[in-house]
Amino acid sequence: MKPKLSDFREEVMKGLLSTPKRISPKFFYDEVGSQIFEEITQLSEYYPTRAELEILETCRDDIGKVIGERATVVELGSGSGRKGLILLGGLIKPAEFVFVDISAEALKSAINLVQSQFPHIQVKAICADYTRTDVLEQMNIFGRKGIVFLGSTIGNMEPDEARDFISGCRRLLSIGETLTIGVDLKKDRNVLERAYNDSKGVTARFNLNLISRINRELGAGIPEGAFIHRAFYNENEGRIEMHLESTRKQTFVIGGKEVKFEKGESIHTENSYKYSIDEFSAMLKEAGFNQIKFWQDSGKRYALFSSTV
């Protein structure tokens, strides 16, 4: 189920030949990108990971009670497994923990981490596009289950896509089963923009790794300095936008096709939508979740929602 190189090539070409140009943020997370993102989570300006870890560490027992006893827990976009490890500490006699991620290297780290701490718990890894709920349908999970989607990755989806994703998860769940999602909350513009424009330039390196990946895997030969990182808060849309902006008028051959850029033209690489508690609760209710609980960090910057069918 590992994503194929052809998928990357096809989606990148489709995005670069569209107007405006865009590439899905799921392609940030090759081996190099996953390592850079781990650096981002340690930055003083980047609060979401710390806030989510705080909630997991202080509320994991409460979250575990909501998920319920003897559940098979599926974590989508699990990364290195650090958050899953904390969550495992609050689960009640879990039947199995399933990591799903697009990065094979991250999955290896997650499995090793959990097996070193919880050798008695059955663990499985699936390398797949975790944004597609049909991946879950192919797992044939029997018994009680809980889906977990941390890291505020739901914010990378357009609102309609997020609604479809939540509805897709709802269709996979039976009465009494749960969906747990991490959500970044709306807050001061300066706090948001600093989180995506850190002083050390790590987020810029993360964004620009997409260009490096296109060079590595598609042989594009895009020179260093051809693009710069840009990130800003679009208040009307309620989202941070990340772009790779062309520094000059230029043309590249990628996948056998010419891709032209004007100076200042950008590749839109990520949206990170921010929600209020009421906005996200309404999305969950629309999808058919009846019992909704949430926990916030001490700064009320971030929330974890656990919703039961």
DRENDO-1510 file (C-alpha; in Angstrom, 1 decimal, always signed):
<recs>
REC; n; res; u; v; w
REC; 1; MET; +0.0; +0.0; +0.0 .
REC; 2; LYS; +3.1; +2.3; -0.1 .
REC; 3; PRO; +2.4; +5.4; -2.3 .
REC; 4; LYS; +4.0; +5.0; -5.7 .
REC; 5; LEU; +6.5; +7.3; -7.3 .
REC; 6; SER; +4.0; +7.6; -10.2 .
REC; 7; ASP; +1.4; +9.0; -7.8 .
REC; 8; PHE; +3.9; +11.8; -6.8 .
REC; 9; ARG; +4.8; +12.5; -10.4 .
REC; 10; GLU; +1.2; +12.6; -11.6 .
REC; 11; GLU; +0.0; +14.8; -8.8 .
REC; 12; VAL; +2.9; +17.2; -9.0 .
REC; 13; MET; +2.5; +17.6; -12.8 .
REC; 14; LYS; -1.2; +18.1; -12.5 .
REC; 15; GLY; -0.6; +20.8; -9.8 .
REC; 16; LEU; +2.1; +22.6; -11.6 .
REC; 17; LEU; +0.2; +22.8; -14.8 .
REC; 18; SER; -2.9; +24.1; -13.1 .
REC; 19; THR; -3.8; +27.7; -12.4 .
REC; 20; PRO; -2.9; +28.7; -9.7 .
REC; 21; LYS; -0.1; +26.2; -9.2 .
REC; 22; ARG; -0.3; +23.9; -6.2 .
REC; 23; ILE; +1.2; +20.8; -4.6 .
REC; 24; SER; -0.5; +18.8; -1.8 .
REC; 25; PRO; +1.2; +19.2; +1.6 .
REC; 26; LYS; +1.1; +15.4; +2.0 .
REC; 27; PHE; +4.2; +15.3; -0.2 .
REC; 28; PHE; +6.2; +17.3; +2.4 .
REC; 29; TYR; +6.8; +14.1; +4.2 .
REC; 30; ASP; +9.5; +12.1; +2.5 .
REC; 31; GLU; +12.3; +10.9; +4.6 .
REC; 32; VAL; +14.1; +14.3; +4.6 .
REC; 33; GLY; +10.9; +16.2; +5.1 .
REC; 34; SER; +9.8; +14.1; +8.0 .
REC; 35; GLN; +13.2; +14.8; +9.7 .
REC; 36; ILE; +12.9; +18.5; +9.1 .
REC; 37; PHE; +9.4; +18.5; +10.5 .
REC; 38; GLU; +10.7; +16.9; +13.7 .
REC; 39; GLU; +13.0; +19.9; +13.9 .
REC; 40; ILE; +10.1; +22.3; +13.5 .
REC; 41; THR; +8.2; +20.7; +16.4 .
REC; 42; GLN; +11.2; +21.7; +18.7 .
REC; 43; LEU; +11.1; +25.4; +17.7 .
REC; 44; SER; +10.1; +28.0; +20.3 .
REC; 45; GLU; +7.7; +29.7; +17.8 .
REC; 46; TYR; +6.0; +26.5; +16.8 .
REC; 47; TYR; +3.4; +26.0; +19.5 .
REC; 48; PRO; +1.0; +23.3; +18.0 .
REC; 49; THR; +3.1; +20.3; +18.8 .
REC; 50; ARG; +3.8; +21.4; +22.4 .
REC; 51; ALA; +0.2; +22.3; +23.0 .
REC; 52; GLU; -1.0; +18.9; +21.7 .
REC; 53; LEU; +1.6; +17.0; +23.7 .
REC; 54; GLU; +0.5; +18.9; +26.8 .
REC; 55; ILE; -3.1; +17.8; +26.2 .
REC; 56; LEU; -2.1; +14.2; +25.6 .
REC; 57; GLU; +0.0; +14.0; +28.7 .
REC; 58; THR; -2.5; +15.6; +31.0 .
REC; 59; CYS; -5.7; +14.2; +29.6 .
REC; 60; ARG; -4.7; +10.8; +28.1 .
REC; 61; ASP; -6.6; +8.8; +30.8 .
REC; 62; ASP; -9.8; +10.8; +30.0 .
REC; 63; ILE; -9.3; +10.3; +26.2 .
REC; 64; GLY; -8.7; +6.6; +26.8 .
REC; 65; LYS; -12.0; +6.3; +28.7 .
REC; 66; VAL; -13.8; +7.9; +25.8 .
REC; 67; ILE; -12.2; +5.6; +23.3 .
REC; 68; GLY; -13.1; +2.7; +25.5 .
REC; 69; GLU; -11.8; -0.7; +26.5 .
REC; 70; ARG; -10.2; -3.3; +24.1 .
REC; 71; ALA; -10.3; -1.0; +21.1 .
REC; 72; THR; -8.2; -1.3; +18.0 .
REC; 73; VAL; -6.9; +2.3; +17.7 .
REC; 74; VAL; -5.9; +3.5; +14.2 .
REC; 75; GLU; -3.7; +6.6; +14.2 .
REC; 76; LEU; -3.7; +8.4; +10.8 .
REC; 77; GLY; -0.6; +10.4; +9.9 .
REC; 78; SER; +1.3; +9.0; +12.9 .
REC; 79; GLY; +4.7; +10.3; +12.0 .
REC; 80; SER; +7.5; +9.0; +14.4 .
REC; 81; GLY; +4.9; +7.6; +16.9 .
REC; 82; ARG; +5.8; +10.0; +19.8 .
REC; 83; LYS; +2.2; +11.1; +20.3 .
REC; 84; GLY; +0.8; +7.6; +19.8 .
REC; 85; LEU; +3.1; +6.4; +22.5 .
REC; 86; ILE; +1.7; +8.9; +25.0 .
REC; 87; LEU; -1.9; +8.1; +24.0 .
REC; 88; LEU; -1.1; +4.4; +24.5 .
REC; 89; GLY; -0.4; +5.1; +28.2 .
REC; 90; GLY; -4.1; +6.1; +28.7 .
REC; 91; LEU; -5.8; +3.4; +26.6 .
REC; 92; ILE; -7.6; +0.7; +28.5 .
REC; 93; LYS; -6.4; -2.8; +27.4 .
REC; 94; PRO; -6.1; -1.9; +23.7 .
REC; 95; ALA; -6.5; -4.8; +21.3 .
REC; 96; GLU; -4.1; -3.3; +18.7 .
REC; 97; PHE; -2.5; +0.0; +17.7 .
REC; 98; VAL; -2.3; +0.7; +14.0 .
REC; 99; PHE; +0.0; +3.4; +12.6 .
REC; 100; VAL; -0.8; +4.7; +9.2 .
REC; 101; ASP; +1.6; +7.2; +7.5 .
REC; 102; ILE; +2.9; +8.1; +4.0 .
REC; 103; SER; +6.5; +7.9; +5.3 .
REC; 104; ALA; +8.0; +4.4; +5.6 .
REC; 105; GLU; +10.9; +5.6; +7.6 .
REC; 106; ALA; +8.6; +7.3; +10.1 .
REC; 107; LEU; +6.6; +4.1; +10.5 .
REC; 108; LYS; +9.7; +2.1; +11.3 .
REC; 109; SER; +10.6; +4.6; +14.0 .
REC; 110; ALA; +7.0; +4.4; +15.4 .
REC; 111; ILE; +7.0; +0.6; +15.5 .
REC; 112; ASN; +10.4; +0.5; +17.2 .
REC; 113; LEU; +9.4; +3.2; +19.7 .
REC; 114; VAL; +6.2; +1.5; +20.8 .
REC; 115; GLN; +7.7; -2.0; +20.9 .
REC; 116; SER; +10.4; -0.7; +23.2 .
REC; 117; GLN; +7.9; +0.7; +25.7 .
REC; 118; PHE; +4.9; -1.5; +25.3 .
REC; 119; PRO; +6.1; -4.9; +24.1 .
REC; 120; HIS; +2.9; -6.6; +25.1 .
REC; 121; ILE; +0.7; -4.5; +22.8 .
REC; 122; GLN; +0.1; -5.7; +19.2 .
REC; 123; VAL; +1.3; -3.0; +16.8 .
REC; 124; LYS; +0.9; -2.7; +13.0 .
REC; 125; ALA; +2.2; -0.2; +10.4 .
REC; 126; ILE; +0.5; +0.6; +7.1 .
REC; 127; CYS; +2.3; +2.9; +4.6 .
REC; 128; ALA; -0.5; +4.6; +2.7 .
REC; 129; ASP; -2.1; +8.0; +2.0 .
REC; 130; TYR; -3.8; +8.5; +5.3 .
REC; 131; THR; -6.1; +11.2; +3.9 .
REC; 132; ARG; -8.1; +8.5; +2.0 .
REC; 133; THR; -10.6; +6.8; +4.3 .
REC; 134; ASP; -10.8; +3.9; +1.8 .
REC; 135; VAL; -7.5; +2.9; +3.2 .
REC; 136; LEU; -9.3; +2.1; +6.5 .
REC; 137; GLU; -12.0; +0.2; +4.7 .
REC; 138; GLN; -9.3; -2.2; +3.4 .
REC; 139; MET; -8.0; -3.0; +6.9 .
REC; 140; ASN; -11.0; -5.2; +7.8 .
REC; 141; ILE; -10.8; -4.2; +11.5 .
REC; 142; PHE; -13.1; -6.3; +13.7 .
REC; 143; GLY; -14.4; -5.3; +17.1 .
REC; 144; ARG; -14.4; -1.9; +18.8 .
REC; 145; LYS; -12.3; +0.7; +17.0 .
REC; 146; GLY; -11.2; +4.3; +17.5 .
REC; 147; ILE; -9.7; +6.5; +14.8 .
REC; 148; VAL; -7.1; +9.1; +15.8 .
REC; 149; PHE; -6.0; +12.0; +13.7 .
REC; 150; LEU; -3.5; +14.3; +15.5 .
REC; 151; GLY; -1.2; +17.1; +14.5 .
REC; 152; SER; -3.9; +19.5; +13.3 .
REC; 153; THR; -3.6; +17.8; +9.9 .
REC; 154; ILE; -7.3; +18.3; +9.5 .
REC; 155; GLY; -6.4; +22.0; +9.0 .
REC; 156; ASN; -4.5; +21.2; +5.8 .
REC; 157; MET; -7.7; +20.2; +4.2 .
REC; 158; GLU; -10.1; +22.6; +2.6 .
REC; 159; PRO; -13.3; +22.9; +4.8 .
REC; 160; ASP; -15.4; +20.8; +2.3 .
REC; 161; GLU; -12.6; +18.2; +2.2 .
REC; 162; ALA; -12.4; +18.2; +6.0 .
REC; 163; ARG; -16.2; +17.6; +6.2 .
REC; 164; ASP; -15.9; +14.8; +3.7 .
REC; 165; PHE; -13.1; +13.3; +5.6 .
REC; 166; ILE; -15.0; +13.4; +8.9 .
REC; 167; SER; -18.0; +11.9; +7.2 .
REC; 168; GLY; -15.9; +9.2; +5.7 .
REC; 169; CYS; -14.6; +8.3; +9.2 .
REC; 170; ARG; -18.1; +8.4; +10.5 .
REC; 171; ARG; -19.2; +5.8; +8.0 .
REC; 172; LEU; -16.4; +3.4; +9.2 .
REC; 173; LEU; -17.6; +3.6; +12.8 .
REC; 174; SER; -20.4; +1.8; +14.6 .
REC; 175; ILE; -22.4; +3.0; +17.6 .
REC; 176; GLY; -20.2; +3.8; +20.5 .
REC; 177; GLU; -17.0; +4.1; +18.5 .
REC; 178; THR; -14.9; +7.2; +18.4 .
REC; 179; LEU; -13.0; +9.8; +16.2 .
REC; 180; THR; -10.3; +11.8; +18.0 .
REC; 181; ILE; -8.9; +14.9; +16.2 .
REC; 182; GLY; -6.3; +17.6; +17.0 .
REC; 183; VAL; -7.4; +21.1; +15.9 .
REC; 184; ASP; -5.4; +24.3; +15.9 .
REC; 185; LEU; -7.6; +27.2; +17.2 .
REC; 186; LYS; -8.1; +30.7; +15.9 .
REC; 187; LYS; -5.8; +33.2; +17.7 .
REC; 188; ASP; -3.7; +36.4; +17.3 .
REC; 189; ARG; -2.2; +36.8; +13.8 .
REC; 190; ASN; +1.3; +37.5; +15.1 .
REC; 191; VAL; +1.4; +34.2; +17.0 .
REC; 192; LEU; +0.2; +32.3; +13.9 .
REC; 193; GLU; +2.6; +34.0; +11.5 .
REC; 194; ARG; +5.6; +33.5; +13.8 .
REC; 195; ALA; +4.9; +29.8; +14.0 .
REC; 196; TYR; +5.3; +29.5; +10.2 .
REC; 197; ASN; +8.2; +31.9; +9.8 .
REC; 198; ASP; +10.6; +30.8; +12.4 .
REC; 199; SER; +13.8; +32.8; +13.1 .
REC; 200; LYS; +16.0; +29.8; +12.2 .
REC; 201; GLY; +14.5; +29.3; +8.8 .
REC; 202; VAL; +13.6; +25.6; +9.5 .
REC; 203; THR; +10.0; +26.0; +8.1 .
REC; 204; ALA; +11.5; +27.6; +5.0 .
REC; 205; ARG; +13.8; +24.6; +4.6 .
REC; 206; PHE; +10.8; +22.3; +5.1 .
REC; 207; ASN; +8.8; +24.0; +2.4 .
REC; 208; LEU; +11.8; +24.2; +0.0 .
REC; 209; ASN; +12.4; +20.5; +0.5 .
REC; 210; LEU; +9.5; +20.0; -1.9 .
REC; 211; ILE; +11.7; +21.5; -4.7 .
REC; 212; SER; +14.6; +19.3; -3.6 .
REC; 213; ARG; +12.3; +16.3; -3.7 .
REC; 214; ILE; +11.1; +17.1; -7.2 .
REC; 215; ASN; +14.7; +17.3; -8.2 .
REC; 216; ARG; +15.6; +14.0; -6.5 .
REC; 217; GLU; +12.7; +12.0; -7.7 .
REC; 218; LEU; +11.7; +13.6; -11.0 .
REC; 219; GLY; +15.1; +14.8; -12.2 .
REC; 220; ALA; +13.9; +18.4; -12.7 .
REC; 221; GLY; +17.2; +20.2; -12.1 .
REC; 222; ILE; +15.7; +23.2; -10.5 .
REC; 223; PRO; +18.6; +25.4; -9.2 .
REC; 224; GLU; +19.0; +26.6; -5.7 .
REC; 225; GLY; +17.5; +30.0; -5.2 .
REC; 226; ALA; +14.8; +29.6; -7.8 .
REC; 227; PHE; +12.1; +29.8; -5.1 .
REC; 228; ILE; +11.7; +31.3; -1.7 .
REC; 229; HIS; +9.4; +30.4; +1.3 .
REC; 230; ARG; +6.4; +32.6; +2.0 .
REC; 231; ALA; +3.8; +32.1; +4.8 .
REC; 232; PHE; +1.0; +34.5; +6.0 .
REC; 233; TYR; -2.3; +34.4; +7.7 .
REC; 234; ASN; -5.3; +35.0; +5.5 .
REC; 235; GLU; -7.9; +36.3; +8.0 .
REC; 236; ASN; -10.8; +36.2; +5.6 .
REC; 237; GLU; -10.3; +32.5; +5.0 .
REC; 238; GLY; -9.2; +31.7; +8.6 .
REC; 239; ARG; -6.0; +30.0; +7.4 .
REC; 240; ILE; -2.2; +30.2; +7.2 .
REC; 241; GLU; -1.1; +29.9; +3.6 .
REC; 242; MET; +2.4; +28.6; +2.6 .
REC; 243; HIS; +3.8; +29.3; -0.8 .
REC; 244; LEU; +7.0; +28.7; -2.8 .
REC; 245; GLU; +7.5; +32.0; -4.7 .
REC; 246; SER; +9.4; +32.1; -8.0 .
REC; 247; THR; +12.4; +34.5; -7.7 .
REC; 248; ARG; +12.5; +35.1; -11.4 .
REC; 249; LYS; +10.9; +34.3; -14.8 .
REC; 250; GLN; +11.9; +30.7; -15.5 .
REC; 251; THR; +11.0; +27.5; -17.2 .
REC; 252; PHE; +11.7; +23.9; -16.1 .
REC; 253; VAL; +11.2; +20.5; -17.7 .
REC; 254; ILE; +9.5; +18.2; -15.3 .
REC; 255; GLY; +8.1; +14.8; -16.2 .
REC; 256; GLY; +8.8; +15.6; -19.9 .
REC; 257; LYS; +6.7; +18.8; -19.8 .
REC; 258; GLU; +7.6; +22.4; -19.7 .
REC; 259; VAL; +6.5; +24.3; -16.6 .
REC; 260; LYS; +6.7; +28.1; -16.8 .
REC; 261; PHE; +6.9; +30.6; -14.0 .
REC; 262; GLU; +6.6; +34.3; -13.9 .
REC; 263; LYS; +8.6; +36.3; -11.3 .
REC; 264; GLY; +6.6; +36.3; -8.1 .
REC; 265; GLU; +4.3; +33.5; -9.2 .
REC; 266; SER; +3.9; +30.9; -6.5 .
REC; 267; ILE; +3.2; +27.2; -5.9 .
REC; 268; HIS; +0.6; +27.0; -3.1 .
REC; 269; THR; +1.9; +24.2; -0.9 .
REC; 270; GLU; -0.2; +24.3; +2.2 .
REC; 271; ASN; -3.2; +25.8; +3.9 .
REC; 272; SER; -3.6; +25.4; +7.6 .
REC; 273; TYR; -7.1; +26.3; +8.6 .
REC; 274; LYS; -7.8; +27.4; +12.2 .
REC; 275; TYR; -11.2; +26.8; +13.8 .
REC; 276; SER; -13.1; +28.0; +16.9 .
REC; 277; ILE; -14.5; +25.4; +19.3 .
REC; 278; ASP; -18.0; +26.1; +18.0 .
REC; 279; GLU; -17.0; +25.9; +14.3 .
REC; 280; PHE; -15.4; +22.5; +14.7 .
REC; 281; SER; -18.1; +21.1; +17.0 .
REC; 282; ALA; -20.6; +22.0; +14.3 .
REC; 283; MET; -18.6; +20.1; +11.7 .
REC; 284; LEU; -18.6; +17.0; +13.9 .
REC; 285; LYS; -22.3; +17.2; +14.6 .
REC; 286; GLU; -23.1; +17.6; +10.8 .
REC; 287; ALA; -21.2; +14.3; +10.2 .
REC; 288; GLY; -23.4; +12.5; +12.7 .
REC; 289; PHE; -21.3; +12.5; +15.9 .
REC; 290; ASN; -23.5; +12.9; +18.9 .
REC; 291; GLN; -21.3; +13.0; +22.0 .
REC; 292; ILE; -18.5; +15.6; +21.6 .
REC; 293; LYS; -15.9; +16.2; +24.2 .
REC; 294; PHE; -12.8; +18.4; +23.9 .
REC; 295; TRP; -9.7; +19.3; +25.9 .
REC; 296; GLN; -7.6; +22.4; +25.5 .
REC; 297; ASP; -4.0; +23.2; +26.5 .
REC; 298; SER; -3.3; +25.7; +29.3 .
REC; 299; GLY; -2.9; +28.6; +26.7 .
REC; 300; LYS; -6.2; +27.7; +25.0 .
REC; 301; ARG; -4.3; +27.7; +21.7 .
REC; 302; TYR; -5.2; +24.1; +20.7 .
REC; 303; ALA; -7.9; +21.5; +21.2 .
REC; 304; LEU; -8.3; +17.7; +21.1 .
REC; 305; PHE; -11.9; +16.6; +20.2 .
REC; 306; SER; -13.1; +13.1; +20.9 .
REC; 307; SER; -16.4; +12.4; +19.3 .
REC; 308; THR; -18.6; +9.3; +19.7 .
REC; 309; VAL; -21.1; +7.9; +17.3 .
</recs>
